[in-house]
Amino acid sequence: MADKKDTLIILSPGFPANEADTTCLPAHQVFVRALHKNFPALNIIIVAFQYPFTAHEYTWHGVKVISFNGGAKRKLRRLLLWYKIWQALKKLHTTQSIKGLLSFWVTDCALVGKRFGKKYNLPHYAWITGQDAKSDNNLIKFIRPGANEVFAMSDFLARQFYNNHHVMPVTVIPNGIDTELFGTEPKLRSIDILAAGSLIPLKQYDVFIEVVKLIHHKMPQIKAMQCGKGPLQQQLQALIQRYSLENNLALAGEKAHTEVLALMQQSKIFLHTSNYEGFSTVCLEALYAGAHVISFFRPMEIDIEHWHIVDTKEAMAAKALELLLSPITNYTPVLVYSMDNIARQVIGLYK
């Protein structure tokens, strides 16, 4: 046992297929890199259940990843996937000195992780990071997590998890950012309003377009941009044309993570129109990029500087206009949480 390295196993639905895959779970990428940087003696192994869509082992920024290509398998195939992962964990248990397991989301990763941890007397924690806190998460009744076995990414998620599953996480460990990913702040902010994310119903980018339309009445030269791809692209482009906003609002498509950060540094306001969110990384990044954030949800009970909470699209448009037209609006970067500190908090759970 003396020659075995101390190891943390991270169980995740997916993980980047390679180092160039920067758009896959960017927050979790930053977290794993922060773990690797702050705890270089710790061996980190990622077990990816569904994505990448190939089953193999590879190295990502010095971290070992084992992918199982689980896809959207159901019933017996899903059970077979869990069995394969269980066997892989057993093999790792014989070759590594496993100090604990961490599951991203309280889903099937946490189901396997908790059962394995219980059998081999290993600490297991699950990080509540988004829609796993919703009432339709039917796996919770099988996982049966204790309050000291889960931690939430935000105060909002902790409340949601308690309201829906009657378990109040004893700890909130929020999301964070890597400040080293940001370049030199530009002198000119040429983008009035920016948004970034997948073009899916949850993100409500039709509302984003409608907010730009409302602002356009008072600011005909407004320049807005959305970065992302998804199934609603044609529908959203048609809405832009319907409102005659082709010269004001561009759907820029998917951008690499560093490109999005650079665009944030050129923006005055970042709009987040999602109707549900755990603790959005893009909002934290936009704040550090110097932009003001306007959203419909409040992640933490405390107020966050330059983050404005509204209830309606009309209020969102009004707040954006107020900020854009005010001569005293400042665009000083705001660092809410550093991922280095978040990594240290998570490892502290295992000590």
Phi and psi in degrees as a GROMACS rama.xvg file:
@    title "Ramachandran Plot"
@    xaxis  label "Phi"
@    yaxis  label "Psi"
@TYPE xy
-64.5742  -29.5001  ALA-2
-90.4056  2.60406  ASP-3
-88.4537  137.882  LYS-4
-81.4637  143.85  LYS-5
-61.9797  128.757  ASP-6
-130.825  138.344  THR-7
-111.244  124.826  LEU-8
-96.9832  124.792  ILE-9
-109.395  123.558  ILE-10
-102.813  124.873  LEU-11
-140.475  146.299  SER-12
-58.1383  -35.5529  PRO-13
-152.209  170.787  GLY-14
-159.06  155.06  PHE-15
-53.1031  138.754  PRO-16
-71.434  -24.2206  ALA-17
-162.252  178.674  ASN-18
-70.9765  -17.9794  GLU-19
-85.3996  -8.87534  ALA-20
-83.7131  67.9213  ASP-21
-79.8317  -12.935  THR-22
-89.8745  -8.61535  THR-23
-85.0275  112.819  CYS-24
45.8444  60.323  LEU-25
-58.1813  -36.3129  PRO-26
-64.7295  -40.0719  ALA-27
-72.0588  -32.1161  HIS-28
-60.774  -47.8785  GLN-29
-62.1324  -39.6973  VAL-30
-62.5766  -46.5875  PHE-31
-65.5786  -39.7484  VAL-32
-63.2743  -37.9881  ARG-33
-66.2364  -39.7369  ALA-34
-59.3837  -47.6775  LEU-35
-63.8759  -37.3095  HIS-36
-73.0982  -42.6903  LYS-37
-83.6778  -19.8084  ASN-38
-131.793  67.9685  PHE-39
-63.0227  -23.3045  PRO-40
-82.7824  -10.8994  ALA-41
-86.6818  128.758  LEU-42
-84.6253  119.377  ASN-43
-108.196  128.809  ILE-44
-126.05  124.378  ILE-45
-95.9234  130.088  ILE-46
-110.985  109.922  VAL-47
-100.354  116.141  ALA-48
-72.062  -50.1481  PHE-49
-109.31  -45.6937  GLN-50
-123.339  140.654  TYR-51
-67.7307  162.58  PRO-52
-86.1351  36.9809  PHE-53
-142.568  147.505  THR-54
-99.2924  107.761  ALA-55
-166.302  173.766  HIS-56
-110.187  141.496  GLU-57
-154.963  170.768  TYR-58
-111.592  132.188  THR-59
-125.362  111.921  TRP-60
47.6852  43.2376  HIS-61
82.1149  3.54339  GLY-62
-110.306  134.283  VAL-63
-77.728  133.45  LYS-64
-124.032  133.624  VAL-65
-117.907  112.927  ILE-66
-104.481  146.675  SER-67
-119.328  0.649858  PHE-68
51.5226  49.047  ASN-69
-72.856  -23.783  GLY-70
54.0699  -140.745  GLY-71
-107.408  40.2526  ALA-72
-67.0082  145.969  LYS-73
-127.61  162.342  ARG-74
51.8461  -119.873  LYS-75
-63.8589  -37.4151  LEU-76
-66.8554  -33.6824  ARG-77
-68.7295  -40.5727  ARG-78
-62.4226  -39.1929  LEU-79
-64.2855  -39.1685  LEU-80
-60.2418  -46.9939  LEU-81
-62.0822  -38.3579  TRP-82
-63.1524  -43.8369  TYR-83
-62.1146  -42.0019  LYS-84
-67.2268  -39.6023  ILE-85
-59.5405  -43.1594  TRP-86
-65.0065  -37.9622  GLN-87
-65.9237  -39.2834  ALA-88
-65.2581  -39.3844  LEU-89
-60.1221  -41.7921  LYS-90
-65.1123  -41.5922  LYS-91
-64.0173  -33.7  LEU-92
-64.7244  -26.8288  HIS-93
-85.9415  -20.1754  THR-94
-108.387  -15.6627  THR-95
-125.461  158.087  GLN-96
-95.6488  86.9831  SER-97
-73.7842  121.977  ILE-98
-95.1837  -14.5449  LYS-99
171.044  170.07  GLY-100
-126.341  144.276  LEU-101
-130.28  127.477  LEU-102
-108.447  130.983  SER-103
-82.6493  122.314  PHE-104
72.317  147.304  TRP-105
-94.7335  72.725  VAL-106
-128.779  -143.936  THR-107
-66.034  -24.8229  ASP-108
-60.2176  -45.3522  CYS-109
-69.2168  -31.7158  ALA-110
-63.1424  -49.1227  LEU-111
-67.6209  -44.2248  VAL-112
-61.8041  -43.9629  GLY-113
-66.2528  -44.6253  LYS-114
-62.1519  -41.7982  ARG-115
-67.7983  -42.3126  PHE-116
-62.5255  -39.3672  GLY-117
-65.8481  -41.8696  LYS-118
-65.6434  -38.4948  LYS-119
-107.382  14.7764  TYR-120
56.1764  49.842  ASN-121
-118.223  137.509  LEU-122
-66.8327  135.667  PRO-123
-131.103  132.299  HIS-124
-126.518  148.135  TYR-125
-119.999  134.162  ALA-126
-97.3439  112.284  TRP-127
-74.9081  113.904  ILE-128
-123.917  1.44971  THR-129
176.647  -118.662  GLY-130
-73.1232  -6.24378  GLN-131
-67.4058  -14.3995  ASP-132
-83.2896  -9.13899  ALA-133
-71.427  162.312  LYS-134
-70.164  -21.407  SER-135
-85.6294  9.78849  ASP-136
-79.9873  91.0559  ASN-137
-74.6764  -11.7965  ASN-138
-76.3243  -16.0439  LEU-139
-58.514  -38.3467  ILE-140
-67.5099  -21.1738  LYS-141
-91.0198  -33.3183  PHE-142
-73.2146  -41.4618  ILE-143
48.7512  60.1331  ARG-144
-72.8695  144.461  PRO-145
-85.5807  162.441  GLY-146
-61.6812  -27.4335  ALA-147
-93.2672  8.94187  ASN-148
-110.451  -3.54394  GLU-149
-130.982  151.276  VAL-150
-138.651  147.091  PHE-151
-102.255  151.656  ALA-152
-80.0921  -14.0881  MET-153
-155.982  162.916  SER-154
-61.0611  -38.4298  ASP-155
-58.9318  -45.8246  PHE-156
-67.6762  -36.2738  LEU-157
-61.1419  -44.0007  ALA-158
-65.5394  -42.717  ARG-159
-61.261  -43.0668  GLN-160
-64.3926  -40.1054  PHE-161
-67.9431  -45.4238  TYR-162
-62.6879  -36.6443  ASN-163
-92.515  -28.4884  ASN-164
-128.572  3.31366  HIS-165
60.4419  31.2331  HIS-166
-129.96  120.702  VAL-167
-99.2385  110.365  MET-168
-55.3928  134.428  PRO-169
-75.4172  -15.5302  VAL-170
-134.183  140.805  THR-171
-113.664  118.578  VAL-172
-117.902  108.11  ILE-173
-75.9581  176.028  PRO-174
-76.1002  160.354  ASN-175
-145.002  179.107  GLY-176
-131.621  163.256  ILE-177
-103.714  107.202  ASP-178
-67.9231  -19.1877  THR-179
-72.6728  -12.0058  GLU-180
-79.8053  -13.1312  LEU-181
-89.727  139.429  PHE-182
-87.4378  -171.006  GLY-183
-66.195  134.293  THR-184
-67.1815  128.591  GLU-185
-72.45  157.242  PRO-186
-78.3034  -25.9617  LYS-187
-113.507  131.248  LEU-188
-105.232  94.8247  ARG-189
-90.5712  -9.30471  SER-190
-104.345  120.334  ILE-191
-71.5282  -47.2778  ASP-192
-136.854  132.95  ILE-193
-126.84  150.433  LEU-194
-141.576  154.532  ALA-195
-151.529  133.968  ALA-196
155.974  173.303  GLY-197
-69.5974  143.53  SER-198
-84.3354  75.5976  LEU-199
-128.791  160.9  ILE-200
-55.2455  -37.896  PRO-201
-54.5112  -35.1471  LEU-202
-80.946  -15.2275  LYS-203
54.6607  51.2081  GLN-204
-76.2149  -9.94444  TYR-205
-65.6125  -36.3362  ASP-206
-66.1401  -40.4157  VAL-207
-56.0816  -45.4815  PHE-208
-64.7268  -40.0301  ILE-209
-67.2036  -35.0532  GLU-210
-65.3482  -42.4378  VAL-211
-62.2701  -38.3829  VAL-212
-61.7624  -42.9335  LYS-213
-63.4798  -41.2628  LEU-214
-68.4054  -34.4862  ILE-215
-58.4621  -29.9752  HIS-216
-61.8075  -33.7374  HIS-217
-99.4052  -24.1155  LYS-218
-129.202  82.4375  MET-219
-60.4848  -22.0431  PRO-220
-98.368  14.0897  GLN-221
-57.1803  140.646  ILE-222
-118.199  118.578  LYS-223
-129.24  155.536  ALA-224
-148.294  144.585  MET-225
-125.856  131.531  GLN-226
-109.926  124.685  CYS-227
154.358  165.634  GLY-228
-132.193  164.492  LYS-229
163.317  177.795  GLY-230
-68.6719  -16.3927  PRO-231
-94.4351  11.0839  LEU-232
-59.2708  -48.8757  GLN-233
-63.9547  -39.9127  GLN-234
-63.4255  -41.8314  GLN-235
-70.2764  -38.3865  LEU-236
-63.7788  -37.0987  GLN-237
-65.0458  -36.2519  ALA-238
-67.7927  -38.4255  LEU-239
-61.1666  -43.0686  ILE-240
-67.1245  -38.335  GLN-241
-60.7288  -36.7517  ARG-242
-91.4649  4.09013  TYR-243
56.4701  47.0596  SER-244
-109  17.2069  LEU-245
-58.1388  -31.4672  GLU-246
-88.5559  -2.57206  ASN-247
-116.631  -27.7551  ASN-248
-133.455  123.709  LEU-249
-116.302  134.105  ALA-250
-89.7234  104.692  LEU-251
-85.5033  -6.53306  ALA-252
80.6422  -178.425  GLY-253
-71.4117  136.028  GLU-254
-123.355  151.317  LYS-255
-61.7789  154.713  ALA-256
-55.4078  -46.3364  HIS-257
-65.6292  -31.9308  THR-258
-65.2521  -41.3747  GLU-259
-63.2546  -41.85  VAL-260
-61.9384  -40.2601  LEU-261
-64.3026  -38.8995  ALA-262
-66.8858  -35.9769  LEU-263
-60.0658  -38.9374  MET-264
-70.8437  -13.007  GLN-265
-100.381  3.3859  GLN-266
-109.064  152.464  SER-267
-92.7405  -40.1419  LYS-268
-133.564  139.531  ILE-269
-114.296  119.061  PHE-270
-96.188  131.25  LEU-271
-122.47  103.175  HIS-272
-98.7679  7.52973  THR-273
-57.6846  144.24  SER-274
-90.1495  -2.48744  ASN-275
-159.975  134.29  TYR-276
-157.871  143.225  GLU-277
-75.8234  -69.2265  GLY-278
-161.245  90.0906  PHE-279
-60.057  124.374  SER-280
-63.7423  -40.4701  THR-281
-62.8516  -30.9639  VAL-282
-68.7338  -43.7956  CYS-283
-63.5747  -39.8689  LEU-284
-67.5228  -39.6161  GLU-285
-63.1805  -39.1298  ALA-286
-61.9553  -44.2851  LEU-287
-69.8481  -24.9481  TYR-288
-76.8781  -6.19061  ALA-289
99.3407  -4.00814  GLY-290
-81.8955  155.153  ALA-291
-85.8648  143.534  HIS-292
-110.479  135.997  VAL-293
-126.109  126.483  ILE-294
-142.902  170.1  SER-295
-92.5872  -8.70014  PHE-296
-124.792  151.951  PHE-297
-111.988  107.353  ARG-298
-70.855  -38.9542  PRO-299
-119.525  154.029  MET-300
-68.8723  -28.8548  GLU-301
-79.4307  153.235  ILE-302
-74.9703  144.721  ASP-303
-115.254  128.537  ILE-304
-56.6816  133.455  GLU-305
70.0087  11.1896  HIS-306
-111.42  117.105  TRP-307
-109.941  129.137  HIS-308
-104.95  129.568  ILE-309
-130.502  168.782  VAL-310
-107.94  -24.7139  ASP-311
-134.712  164.956  THR-312
-67.1951  -31.5622  LYS-313
-65.5024  -40.9473  GLU-314
-68.2243  -33.513  ALA-315
-65.5543  -43.9504  MET-316
-64.5941  -40.7804  ALA-317
-64.7924  -43.2747  ALA-318
-64.9256  -42.0387  LYS-319
-61.7355  -44.2794  ALA-320
-61.2387  -42.5487  LEU-321
-58.796  -44.6247  GLU-322
-69.3773  -42.1003  LEU-323
-68.5244  -34.0328  LEU-324
-91.1353  -14.2818  LEU-325
-77.2797  132.265  SER-326
-75.6872  -10.2743  PRO-327
-105.967  4.62381  ILE-328
-64.668  124.602  THR-329
-108.24  153.162  ASN-330
-119.411  46.4872  TYR-331
-73.9017  132.718  THR-332
-59.2864  139.501  PRO-333
-121.139  116.841  VAL-334
-96.3987  112.878  LEU-335
-86.9271  -57.8095  VAL-336
-140.484  130.598  TYR-337
-87.0412  136.653  SER-338
-67.021  -25.1486  MET-339
-59.708  -45.205  ASP-340
-66.8127  -37.561  ASN-341
-63.616  -42.3369  ILE-342
-60.0746  -40.861  ALA-343
-67.2267  -35.9778  ARG-344
-64.7606  -42.4111  GLN-345
-64.5416  -46.4866  VAL-346
-63.3224  -30.55  ILE-347
-60.4088  -26.8337  GLY-348
-61.9668  -33.972  LEU-349
-84.3975  -9.76246  TYR-350
